[in-house]
């Protein structure tokens, strides 16, 4: 399984960094609250994240703080345009409390769940198809370019740091390291601090807001999320996703 790195041409965000153990998308509609908590607590093992019933106090504060930093007029306008384009059987909604914009198919779909380190015996189940964005404060093109360059620099440091940890035979799954000795734990803590220092970058902008993928980015197809079984429905889902993306401007 390839893990993508934030905003370096290899990634979009850290949702795909859940390589420690099995990570499975729920057959029911996943709680965005829990998903966002998982995203904000990078480095947590997936099997531990599955047991999380609610976000940590720090994560919840960060999530709630986002909603006060953008013009609501821009969000309302985007919602209006999305709903005008969506056909019958699709919905666009916005969770102001956690600053999440979601587009979902009203009728459930039969789908396979992409599972990291899976046993390979998962069977298709009915679930809701949805993709979503987090709304962020606006980034100017200049600020985005500056932070992008900083992200690339940090990512190169991370790769070198990771290679060093591998040479020291520090246990790891993917790029998640788990120190056993005190020395290893200290090194892993420095690695995690460097990884968490990367600036958060959006994928799109619309008016006075920016947006980043949370669930369902095209780059993740076949790597995480769900795979819709029916060819016609899968193509329809991809077409709707493309229509929504056409309303946004990429950085």
Buried (B, 14 or more C-beta within 10 A) or exposed (E): BEBBBBBBEEBBBBBBBBBBBBBBBBBEEBBBBBBBBBBBBBBBBBBEBBEBEEBEEEBBEBBBEBBEEBEBEBBEBBBEBBEEEBEEEBEBBBBEEBBBBBBBBEEBBEBBBBBBBEEEEEEBBEBBBBBBBBBBBBBEEEEBEEBBEBBBEBBEBBEEBBEEBEEEEBEBBBBBBBBEEEEBEEBBEEBBEBBEEBBBBBBBBBBBBBBBBBBBBEBBBEBBBBEBEEEEBBEBBEEBBEBBBEEBEEB
